[in-house]
Amino acid sequence: MKALLAQLKPEPDPEQNAERVCTLISDNGAQDLAIFPELFLSGYSTKQMTERSLDASDPALQSIADACGRNQTAAVVGFAEAIDREAGAYGNSAACFETDGSLAAIYRKTHLFGPWENAAFCPGAELRLVRLSNVEVGPLICFDAEFPEPARELARHGADLLVTIASNMEPYGEDHLIATRARALDNRRHHLYVNRIGKESGHRFVGRSRAIAPDGSVIEELGDDEGTIELEFDPVGERPDETVDYLRLSRPDLTVSCESNSSAGVP
């Protein structure tokens, strides 16, 4: 698989951002998968949902679908989704396009971060496993990757590749440097992580987009400027030949026994 990781700063205009996505897909036409940051089309502004949110049939999304079809490139792109404008329901979502230009799936962020996201968005109710360029992809959005369970469930259900799009900001950069490697190592899967840069809504976004191998090592990483990573890898063939099957030996059935122990001061 050939992948393009695009670390960019969005503008306030969704159409302008969509045009940039299309240009990058066209200029890098040999890619199987192109990945863009969380909320890239809309920007990280939780107070302008009416102006910046898009529904699944929006022309901006259709233009990206057309670019994917022309270039036979799959794409994962973050945007603010208008689920129900009348009800004020919006999603922090990832549009997943197939190489034929079809919209394969929309994944909605299940773990919203901070009071501002929880006030602006409806949390997603399910994880999504999406087949893109003949690879089973498990999409995650930013804070999702800080929890072991979403990535593990995606891997247990057949994900060959973990993809996280993010708008991670100061002072949480170090959190993602650890979490992104941990999710790769936890599940023995490649993990492609694409963060944004720039300043918006009082936040400074820290970049550090990276490609991580199944053993948790960083293959390539960007700094805090705009840039891209072009990566060629085998999502299945490059996994470690493990003596221990971490996914099979996972025990989600285990319970916690809380027994009293007065001598240890436990009530």
N, C-alpha and C positions, 0 to 999 in steps of 0.2 A: 504494500500500500504506500502511495505517496500522499503526504499530508502537508497542508499549508496552515501554519498558526499565525494569525494576523493580530498583532498587538497595536491597537490604534486608539486615538482620541476621537470620540464622536462629536458631531456638531448638534445644535439644537433642532435641526431639520431632519425628520425621518427620511424624506425623499433624497436629500443630499447624502445621507449615510448609506442608503440603499444603493445609490449610484456608485459609491466608493466600493461597496461589496462587489457589485457587478464588474467593475473595472479590475479589481484584484483577481477575481475568478477568471476573467478573460485574459488578463496578462500572464496568468500562471496556469494555462489551460491543460497542462499535463497532470494536474493533481487529481487524486481520487477523492479527497476530502479537504474542504476548506473550513476553518473554524474562526469565529469572530466573537468578541466579548459579550458578556451579560449586558442586556439592555442597550446594545450598541445602536440599534436603529433609533431608539427613543431618547437615549441619554438617561443619566441617573437623576431625574427630577421627579420626585414623587408627588409634586403639587400641580403638575400640568398634564394630568392623565387625559383630559378631554382633547387637548391639542396634539399630544404626542403618541397616544395609543393607536394601535392598528388592529383591525380584525383580520381573520384568516384570508379574506378575499381582497384585501387592500392592494392597490396597484404597486405599492412599494415592494410588498412581498412577492407579487406576481413577477415583477421585473427580475428579482433574484432567482425565482424559479426558472424563468426563461434563460437566464445566464447559465444556470446549472445544466439545463437541457442542451444548450448550444455547445457547452464545453465538456459535457459528460463528467461533471464534477458534482459530488454531493457536498452539502454545506450544513453547518449548524450556526445559527445566527440568533442572538438575543434581542428581544423586543418587549415592549409593554403591550400586552394583549387586551383588547377590548372584549371582554367576555359578555357583558351585558351593560351597555352604557346607561340605560334608563335606571338600572338598579345600582349603578356606580360600582360594578364588579370588574376588576382588572386583574390580570395575571402577570407575574414576572416570568416570562416564557422563553423557550428556545424553539425556534422553527427549524425542523430537520427536513432538508430537501434531498431527494434522491437524484441520481445521475440522469434520469430521464426528464427531470424538471418537475416531478410531482412533489407535493407536500406530503412526506411520508408520515410525519407525526408532529404534534406540538407537545412539548413537555413543560409543565408548570412547576416552578420552584416549590419544593415541599417544605423546606426549612427557611422561613423568612427571617431576616436579620434585623434586630433592633426595632424600636417602636415606630420609626418612620416607614419601614417596609410593611410592618404588620398593619399600619393604618391605611396604606395605599393599595395593598394587594391581597387577593384571596390565595391562601396556600393551596398548592396542588394536592390532590388526594391520592395520587398513585405515581409510582416510578414507571418509566417507559423503556422498553427494549426495542431498538429501531435498527432495521437492516439497511445499511448504507454502503454502497460500493461492495456488496457481497460480504460485508463484515457486520457482525452483531455488535452494535454500539450501545453503550449505556451512558446517556447524557445526564449530567449533574450541573447545578448552578450554584457557584460560589459557596455559601454557608453549608450547602448540602454535603460538601466534601470534608467538612470538619467532623462529621459523624461517621463512624465505621459502618453502620448498618446499611445505608443506601447503596454504597458501592458493593458491599458484600452480597446483598440481595440481588443486585444486577448480575454480578459474577455467578452466583449460584443458579440463576435462571438462564445463563448462557452467554452473557456479555463477553466478547473477545477483546474489547477495547473500552476503556473508560475515557470520557471526554468531559472536562469541566470548563465552563465559561464563567468568567468572574468580573466583578467590579470591586475588587478588594482594595481597601484604602488604609492609610495610616490610622492607628498604630498597629494594624493587624497583619502586616506583611510577613512577619516571622511565623505567624500561625499557619499560613498557607505553604510556606517553605517546608514545614514539617508535615502538614496534613497531606499534601499532594504526593510526597514520597511514601508516606505511610499507606495511603490507599492503594498505590501500585504494589507495594510489598505485601500488604495484607492479602491481596487477591491474586498475586503473580500475574498481573496484567499490565500492558502498557497504559500509561495515563498521560493524556495530552491536556495541558492546562493553559488557557488563554485568558489573560487579564487585560484590562484597559489601563490607560495612563491619563494624565491631565488633572485639572481641577474642575469641580462642578458641585453645586449645592453645598458648599462649605467643606467638601472633602478633597483630599489629594490622593489620587489612585496610584498604586505603586508598581504596576507592571510585573516584571519577573515571570513572564510567560515561559513555559518550559515543557520539554518532552522528557518523560521518565520511563525507564526500562522496567520490566517486571521484577527485577531484583531491587528496585528502589533507587537505583543510581540515576543521576541526571545526565541525559544524553546531550541536551543543548538547552541553553537558557538565555533570555534577553535581559537587559537592564531596565531602566525606567524611561527610555525613549521609544518612539514609534519604531517598529521593525517587524520582520517576519522570520519565521523558521520554516525551512523546507526540509522535510524528513522522509526518508524511505525506510520502511521496516516491514517485518512480517508479524502481524498481531498474534498469530498462532504458533508459527514455527520457531519464534525466538523466545518462547517461554522457557524458563529453566526446567531441566529434566529432574523434577523433584522426587526424592524418595518418599517424602511426606506429602500427601495430598491435603493441602490446607482447607480447601473448600469442602471436601468430603468429610473431613474430620471436625468441621465446625459443628458446635452443639447448641443450636438455638433453642433446644428443648430443655436446657438446664434451668432449674429454678434456684432461688436463694433461700436458704434456711436461716431464719433469724431466731436463734435460741438464746434464752436468758443466760447470763453468766455473771452472777452477782460478785464473785471473787475478782473479776476483772473490771468491775465497775460499770458493766453494761446492763441497762435496765431490762 
